[in-house]
Amino acid sequence: MKQTILLLCLLVMGTQLGWAQSNLVIKHDVTGRNLPSVKVRVHDQNITGFETDGNQNVSVPASANSRFSAETILGITQYDLQTNACMPQRVHNWGDGKVSATFQVSATGEGSPYTDRGTGYNSNASGAFDAPATTRQEAVRTGFPAYTVSPNGEEWITSHGAGNTIHFAHRAQGATTWIEGNIPTTTPNGGLWTGVATGGSDGKTVHVIYYTTPSGNGGAAVDGMDGTIKYCRSLDNGTTWDIVDAALPGVNGDNFLNFSANCYSISANGNTVAIGVFHLLNDVLMFKSEDNGTTWANGRVVHNFPLTKWGFDDGYTFDDIASEFNPAIWPAPNDVIDSLALLTNDNTGNVLVDENGIVHVAFGTFFIRDADTTDDNSYNLYPGTNLGIVYWNDLLDDNAGIVAGYCPDLNADGTLGSATSDIYYDGYYGMSLSTGPTLGIDADGKIYVSYISNHELNVSTDNFFYKQPFITQSSLDWTTFSEPQPVLQDDLIEDPLVTAFTENFYAAIAPKVDDKAHIVWQQDFTLGVSLRITGTQAAEDNEIRYLGFPVDRLTIGTNDQKLKIKDIAVLPNPASNNALLRFDLVNNAEMSIQVINIAGQRVMEQNGNGVAGSNTINLNTTALQNGIYFVRLNAGAQSGVVKLTIAK
């Protein structure tokens, strides 16, 4: 990773404020300076021969050549761009102490250029991780892998291959040989940058998404968009593909200009599949299928971007964006509120489907503004607004969420930065101060969010702050998150002094969390990404590292903690005109029961009193239409959710 354009970040810590017309809670600046925005160039869709999503010219300082051993090194790569935006799934917790991880690997460097690029792989199946991987698993050159393991233990890797083919490799648990092939896509000019999930009632379904090749890569418009998302499905573990190149509902040129590389995420659990779409100039959307990908509901609006089919230099007025304006949280350089600033997503996000079929979403946020409407293909950015990572689930209303993580004041001095250094933004990542979230969940249903932010205690020789992974944990009802903790804590790593001067980026958490959150990330000694730079700057070794973070270090405040309701169930299920809600409570409590449809609408609600021990409540479901619902029960400090199917 190389140093890039660094932009001043705004300092934001402190009070919580409500976001206009939503449940979003914002941590807003009360102590730091409110610095002006900085103009940056838009990353073009033109992808270089190295397949990145943008390029810029900057000077690059010499980097340290020394290597060191800390945590567990899984691999070494000179190809230092692990994703263009969202982190795909890269690590799997098997649940028996075994962890497997993947990453993009190449040992040859720019001169080749990266002819050996592909998927690096490491696992501790033998009791300890293998030696650091430096070679790919595939027989052919591939790029930007996504990895998952099916309920049957089948490992799956998808990526893009030669000629913009959508490549896959899979093998049964314990097998040593990968079965490789290409999905028989029909999209003109093929596609790039995949995501993969597995599920189905028999565990044999494979779901794949990819990005159609844009014009900058020799492609052409598809569905009226210069770069869109396509969905493919196999019901028989990759032997055949019964759905190929399907479009998501409403995703076409009538509603969108385009999306961008890796701006999407996919997750599946049983017959529930979810796709999240995260893009700087569009709504954050969540698409959901309850029938294993056969049909898809219209996208839920996780975050509303107030302009439609809008591009930089198109111009807009305050009236166009007034519905989302909130003076309490909008940037105010020189104490003048920038009412034309746009609160948006930074192209990063992640989705996770839990055992009940509830979809959890997290995404990065920042403010932008297009103040110059000449044809300069640039915009103003407030990169350091510490709004943080927003969490949402589909029990919430559209355009609502909760802050789940942010850049913390680690030395508790009331400000971010130091006497000689400010928090800086790295333009090559093209992301916000807190960015790149991935999601995990434990057996109790608590959500874990791993993400990247600046570490104010770790400063480079140029007075820039290095980045490190952070992690937070939710309460059982997902309404509150713990204070962020740095993953690389001194007693968990071999050499805290050296680690304090490393750049750590591209973190991914295993979706399954037990007593540890299993996290993989990329580390080197230099700020930024060499592959975002045009020219002949030499690449360097980057280490892919693993750490199991003890989750008992994450604590929710006593007043925010919830107890999980035991043995909650609906009988019969499917139900028709009546159903019985059964559950056990720890103590007597007033109860609130809500029935929520898949659009997030509360279609039934009733209150009552529960007693310690077993409870049975009758639900009159006569007025409910056939479909999938969630029953959410809150009883004092106790909380639970159960899925309900109505079939009359």
N, C-alpha and C positions, 0 to 999 in steps of 0.2 A: 504494500500500500504506500502511496506517495503523497506528499503534501500537496494541497490544492488551494484554490481561492478560499480565503477564510473571511467570513463576514461577522461583524459584531452582533452579538445576541443580546436581546433584551433580558433584563433580570426580573424574574417573576417568582414570588413566593408569598405565602400568607393566607389571606382570608378566602372564604368560599363564597362565590356569588352564583345566582341562578342564571341560566342562559335563556334568552327570550323564547317563550312558547315551547319550552322543553324542560326535561329533568336534568340536563347536563349541569354538572357542578364544576366551576372553573376556579383554579387557584390563580390569583391575580397578584400582580406586582404591588407591593406596599413599601418596599425598602430600596429597590435598585433604581438605577438610571433608566429612563425610557429613551433609547437611542433611535435615531432615524432609520428608515428602511434603506436598503442597498439594492441597486439595480443589478440584475443578473441576466445572463443570456438563457433563453429557453433551450433545453436539451433537444436537439433535432431528432427526428425519427431515423435519420441516416445512421446506419449501424456500420461500424468499421469492419474490416476483415476479422477483427477479434470478437465481433458480436457483442458490443456494448451498446447502450442506448444514447450515447452522446459523447462529445469530445470537446476539449478546451485546451488552450495553450497556457501553461504556467511554468514558472521556474521551480525546480525541485532540488532541495538540499541533499547533500550526501547523507546516506543512512549508515547506521551502525552495522558492522558485519558479524559481531559476536552473536552466538546463539546460546541458549541456556535451557535447562530442563526444569519444568515446573508442571504441576498438575499432571495430566496425561496427554502426551502428544499423539494424536491419531494419524496425522499426515503432514506432509510438507508440499507446498505448491507455490509455483511462481505465477500462476494465473490467479490474481488476487481479487477478482470480481466474482463473488459468490452468487449475487443476484442483482438485477437492475432495480428492484423495488421491494415487493413482498418476499419474505423468506419462505420458500416452500418447506414442507416437512423434510427434515434431514436426519432425525435421530429417533430411535424406537426403544422403549423400555419394555422388555419381554415379560416383566413381572416376577421373574425368578432370580433376579440378580444379574441377568444378562442384559447388556446394552449394545446396540449396533448403531453405527452412524455412517453417513455418507457426506461427500463434499465434492466440489469441483477441483480437479487436480491436473497439474501439468508440471513436469520437471524441466522442460526444454527452454522456456523463456521466449522472448519476443522474436528472436532471430529466426525461429523455425518456420512460421509463427505458431507455437503451441500445437504442433502436429500430434502430440501424444495426449491431448486434452480428453478428459472423460470423467468418470465417476470414481473417486477414491472411496475406499470402504475399510472399516475397521470394526472389530467386535471383541468382546471379552468372553466369548463362548467357552474358551479353554481355561477360564479362570482369571486371565489377565489379558489386556489388550495386546494385539500383535504389534510388531515393530511399525513405526510410522510408515503409512502407505505413501508411495510416490508414483504409482502406476494405476491405470484405469482398470475397471472390471470388464468393460465392453471390448469386443473384438474390433470395433470401429470407433473413429473419432466422434465424440458427442459433446454436448454442452448443456450446462445449467440443469443438473439433475434434480428430480423430486423423488422422494423415497417413502415407502410405507410398507407395513406388514399386514396381511389379511388376517381375519379371525381364525383362519386355518393354518397360520404360520407361514404363508407364502410371502416371500420378500419380493417387492416390486420397485423397479427404478424406471422412470420415464425421463426422456431428454430429447433434444433435437439432434439429428444426424446430418450426414451429407445430403445436399440437395433439399434442405429444409424438410426432411422426413421426420415424422414423430416416432422416435425409437423407444423400444421397451426391452427390458431384461428382467426375468423373474426366475425364481428357484424355490423349491419346497424347503421347509425347515430342515436343516441338517445337510442339505445337498451342497455340493461344491461347484457344480457347473451351472452357469446361467443359461437359460433359454432366451434367445434374442430374436427380435423381429421388428417390423414396422407396422403401425396402425394403417389400414388401407384408406387413408384420407383422400378426398376428391377435391379439396380446396385448391384453386389455381395457385401455383407458386408455393404450395406447402405452408408450413407453419414453424413456429419457434416457441421456446420458453413454456414448458409444460407444468402441470400440477397433476397429482394422482391421489386417489383415495380408494379404499376397498370396503366391501360390505355385502349387502344382500342377505336374505334369510338363510342361505346355505354358505355364506362367506366366500363365494366364488365370483362376485361381481367386481369389476374393475372400472372405475370412473376416471376419465382423463380430460383435462382442459388444456387448451393451447391458444397461442396468439397467431392470427393469420399474418403472413409475411407482408410487412408494409412496403410502400414504394421505395423507401430509403434502402431497403435490402433487396431490391429487384422484384418486389411483389407488386400487387395492385389492389385496388379497392375491392372489398367483399361486403355484400349487403349494404352498400353505400357508405362504408367506413374504411378509411385507410389504416387498418389495424383493428381487428375485433376479436372476440373470444368465441371459440367453438368447443363443443362438448362431444365426447365419444364414450361408448360403453361396451363392455364385454360381459356376458352373463356366465361364461364358461372358462374363466381364468385365462383369458387371452387367446383361446383357440379361434374364436370367431368374434366379430364386432357387429352387433346388431344395430347400434346407433353410431353414426359417423357424421361429424361436421354439423351437428345440430346447433341452432342458434338459441340463445336464451330469450325469454319473452320480452318483446319490445326493444331488443338490442339490435338496432339497425340505423341506417342513415337518416331516417325520419326523426329520430330522437337524440342522436349523438353524432358528433364529428368523428371521434375515434377514441380508443383507449391507448394504453402503452404497454411496453414490455414488463412482464411479471407484476402487473397491477391487479392480481387476482389470487384467490386462495380457495381450496376445496377441502371438504371434510365429509365423512360418511360414518354412520353408525346404524347397523341393521339396514332397514329400507329407507332411512332418512338420509338425504344428501343435501349439502348446502354449498353454495358458491358465493363468495364475497368478491365484490368488484370495488377497487380503490383507485381513484384517479383524481388528479389535481383539479381538473376543470369540470367534474361531473359529481352527481350525488354519490355518496357511499351507498352501495346497494347490496342486498342479500337475497339471493334466489334460493328457493327451497323446493325439494321434491320429497313427497311422502311415499312414493311408490317405486323407489329404487331407480329413479332417473327417467321413468317412462313419461311422466308429465311434470311440468314445473309451474309453480305459482308465480304471479307477477312479482317483480322485485320489491322488497320492503325498503323504504328510504331510511337508512340508518342515520345518515347526516344529509341535510338538504343543502346543495349548492344552488344559489338563487338564480343563476343564469343558465339558459338552455341553448345547446349548440353554439356555445360561445368560444371564441379563440382569442389569443392575445392580439392586440391592436384593433379589435372590433369595437371597443368603447362601451361604456355603460354609464348610467346616472344613478344617483342615490335612490330614486324611486324604484329602479330595477332591483335593488337589493335590500330595500327598507324592511322587508318582512323578517330578515335575519339580524338586523342591526341591534346591538346591545351596547350602549355607551359605557356600561360598567366594566366591560372586558376588552373593548376595542383599543388598539394601540393609540397612544397620544404623545407623539414626539413633540418636545417643547411645550407640553401641556395643551396641545391642540389635537383633539380627537380626529383621527383619520376615518371619517365616516364612509369613505370609499374603499376601505380595506375589506377583504373577503376572507372570512374564516373558512378554511378548507382542509382537505386531507392531503398529506404529503406523498401520496402514491403507495404508502405501506399499510399493511393490515393483515389480519389473520382470522379464520373462522374455525370453530370446533363444534361438533355435534355430540351431545352427551347421551347417556343411556336412555333418557326419556325422550330423546328426539328434539330437545331444546337446542337452539343454535346460539352460540356465544361468539361475539365479534369484538375485535380490538383494532384501533387504527391510530396513526399519528396525525397531529394537527399543527397548523401554523397559519399566519396571515400573509396574504399577497395583495398586490394592487397593480393594475396596469395604468399607470399615470400618463404614459406617453403612447398615444394612439397612432403615431407614425409607424411605418412598416419597419420597425426595428427588431421585431421578434424577441422582445425582452419584457421583463416585468419587475416591479419592485417587490421586495421580500422583507418581511419582519421575521427573520429566521429564528430568533431566540425567544419569542414569546413562550413562556413556560406553561402553556395550557396542558401539555402532556399527552399521555395516551388515554384515549376515550374507550370505555367498555360499554357494550350494549348486548342485550339478548332479546329474543323474539317474544318474550312476555311483556316487554316494554312497548310504549307507543313509538310510532315513527318519529325520527328526528329527535331522539332523546338518548341520554347516556349518562355515564358516571366517569369521572376522572379516576383512572386506575394506576397511574404512574406519572412521574414528572422528573425533572432534574433537581435533586435534593441539595440542600445547603448542608454539606457533610460536616463542615467544621462549626456549624451552628453559630456563625458570627452575624447572622441577619442579612447576608448578601451572598450572591454567587460571584465568584472571582476572588482576586487577591489584590494587594496593594499595587502590584506591577502587572497583573494579567486580568483580562476580562474573559468571560465565557465566549468562545468563538464558534462560528458555524463553518462547516466544511462544504464548499460548493460542489465538490465532485461527488459526494454521496447524493446530493440533490434532495436531502431530506431535512426534517426538522430537528430541533434541539434534542427531543426525545422521540425515538423512531424505531421502526422495524419490530413491532411486537409479534410474539408468537405465544400460543395459549396451551396450557396444560390443565388437567383436572385430576383430583384425587378421589379415593373411594367414597368419601363423604359428600362429594360434589363441589368442594371449594375450587375456585378458579385461580390459576397462577398465570401471571403475565410477565414474561421475560422481554426486555427491550434494551436498546442502546441509548445512553445519554453521556454527556460530558461529565468527567470526574474532576471536580474542582481542586482536589488535592494533588493531582498528577499533572504537572506542567512541563512542556518541552523546553528545550534550550532557547526556542524562539518565543517563549511565553504564550504558547498555545496549549489548550487543555486536551489531553488524550481522552479517548472514549473507552467506556467499559460497559459490560452488561449489568443491568439491574433487574430486580425481581420484586413483585408484590403478590400478596395473597388476598383473596376475597373472603368475606363472611359467607356463611352458608346460604343466605338469601341473596347474595350478589349485590347488595346495596352499598357496601363499604369495602375499601381496600386498605391493607396495611401500609405503613410508611415504606417507601422504597429502600431496599437494601442492595449495596453493591455485591455482586456475585463473588468477585475476587477479594475475599476478606483475608487479612494477613495470616490467620492461623489455618486457612484452607489451602494456601499456596506455598510453594517451596521458598521463594525469594521475593518477599514483598517489596524490597528496595528496587529490584530490577523491574518487577512487574509494574511498578508505579510509573515507569517510563516506556511503556509499550502501548501501542494502539490496538484495541480489541473491538472487533466489529462483526457483523453478520452472525448474531447469536440466534440459536434455535433451541427450543425446549421440547423434550419428548412429551407428546400429548398425555401419556399416563404418568402421573406423579404418585410416588409412594412416600417413604420417609425422606426421600430426596427428590429434588427437581433436577432432572438430567439434562445438562445444557452443553451444547457444542458451539464453538465460535472460532473466529480467525484472529491470529495475533501476529504482529511484527513490531519493529521499532520506529516505523515512519508513519506520519499522518497521511491519510488519504489513500487513493487507489491509482496505481500506475496505469491501469487500463482505461481510465478516464482522460488520459493525457495523449495528445497527438505528438508524434516525433519519435525519437530513438532512445528515450530514457530507458535504462536497463531495468528489468524486473528484478526482484529479490525474493528470497525464500520467505514464505509466510507459513506459520504453523497452525494447523487445525487442532484445537484443544478441547478436552472434555473435563467437566467437573460435576460431581454430584453434590448439589447444594442442600444442606440439611434444612428442611422446611420448618423445623421447630424454632428457627431463628426469626420467623415471620410471625408477628403477633397483631391481632385485631384488638382494638380497645374494648374493655369490658362491657361498656354500654352498647357496643356495636355487634358483639358476638351473638350468634344464634345457635341453638341446639337443633340437631336434625331430628325431625319427627320419625319415630320408628314404625316400621311395618305399615307404611301407608299404601293403600291399594284401593282400586275401584272394582266392584263386582256387580253384575257381569261386565266384561270388557272384551268385545264390543257390547254396548248397551243400546236400548231402544228408547223407551219412554221413562224409565226409571233406572237409577243406579244407586248403589250403596257405597259411600266413602268410609272406609275403615282405617283406623290408625290408633297408635298408642301415644299418650302424652306423659311427660315426666311429672307434671303437676296440673292442678286446675288452672284454666286460663280462658279469657275471652277469645273467641275465634272469628276470623274473617275467611270466608271461602269464596274464591273467584274462579270462574270458568272462562278460559281465554281461547279464542280461535287462532288459526295459524296466521291470520293477518294482524294479530296483536290486539284484537278488540275484546273487551270484557262483555260477554254475552249473558252471563249469570253472576249473581253475587248474593250471598246470604251470610248472616252473622248469627252467632250463638255462643253458648258456653260449653267448653270441654272439661272433662274430668280426668284426674290422674288415672292412668291405666287405659283400658280399651274403650274406644268410642266408635259408634256407627251413626252416620248421618245420611238421611235420604236425600238424593238429588233428583228433582223432577226435571227430566230432560226432554219432555214432550215437545217443547218449542225449538229444540236444537235440530238443525239440518244434519244430514249425514256428513261425516268428515272427522278430522282429527282435532282434538282440543287438549288443553292442559288444565288441570285442576290445581290451583295454588292455595295452600292452607297456611295461614299465619295464626299462631296461638301463643300470645305473649312473646316470650323469647324463643319460641320453637317455630320451625319453618319446614315446609316440605312441598314437593311438586310431584304429580303423577300424571301420566298420559291417559287420555280417555278417547276411545273411538265410538262414534255413534253410527250405527247401521240399522236402519228400520226396514 
